[in-house]
Amino acid sequence: MILDLLASGDVTLTSVRLLGRHLTPQNHQAVLARASGGSRREIEALVAELAPQPDVPSSVRKLPTVTAPPPSTAAPPQASTSVPSEPTPAIAPPPAALPPTSRPIVRVTAPERYRVQFTIGPETHERFRRLQALLRREIPDGDPGRIFDRAVALLLEKVERAKLGAAAKPHPSRTIRSVTDTAARKTALPSRGVPRAVKRVAWPRDAGQCAFVSATGRRCSERTFLEFHHVQPHAKQGPATVENISLRCWRHNQYEAELIFGPHRRETNEKPAG
C-alpha cells in the first residue's frame, strides 16, 4: 500500500519517513489514508497524535557565549616571488568563531499542544523580567508560557485592529450627504480598496489561510503574505463585497489573474532584433 501511495503522489517520501516508526500492521492503512494529500504540518500533527509527548517545562536560561579563538602568533609566511597558476582560495573563519544559527521552533508535540523555542536579546530579556514582576499577582510562578500566551493575544488584537479594522463594536460608515452619496454610488465604478467591514468577515471565514482549492480538491495551506482577492476581477467590475472577496497567497492571486488576463509580461527597454 505504501508503494502504491508513493507512486500516486498522495503520500510523499518525507511523510513516510515521519510516520514510519509509528506504523503497525494494525494501523498503517488508516494512518496512511489520513496522511494522503496532507501537508508537512498536518503530518507532524498526525505523528503527535500517534505518539504524544509531555509538555516541556518552562525555562529561561542564558546561552553560552561563543568567543573567537585568539589570533595565531605564528610568523607570517615569506613572500613568494613566483606567480601562482591559480588564485588562492579565501580562507573561511573557523567554525568556533561563527555564532549559532538555530532556527526558531514551533512544533506540535501532542494533540492541541505545541512546543515553542526561540532566542531573545538582553533588552527583550530585561523587558520580560519586568513583565514577570508586574504580573506576579496574576501569574505567581512567572510562567513564560502563560505570559507568552497573553502577550500574543494582546498583539494579535492590536494587529487585527490595525490591518483588518477589527473591533468589538465596529462603527457604521457615516454619510455626509445622503442624496449626493447615493447617486454617486450608482454611477461610480467599484472601488479596488476592500472596506474594513468586508475584511472583518472574509478573514475569519477563510480562517486566515489561502482559500485556493486545486482541481484535485486540495486547499492551499499558506498563511503568510495573504491578499484580499477579487473572485470576479476588479477590472471586470467585480465589487469589494464579502461574497466576492477571498483570501489568496500572492502566488495563487497572480496565478488566477493570469488565468483571466494571460501571462504577466515584464516591460523591458530592449528593442527586438532585426
Order of alpha helices (4+ residues) and beta strands (2+ residues): alpha-alpha-alpha-alpha-beta-beta-alpha-alpha-alpha-alpha-beta-beta-alpha
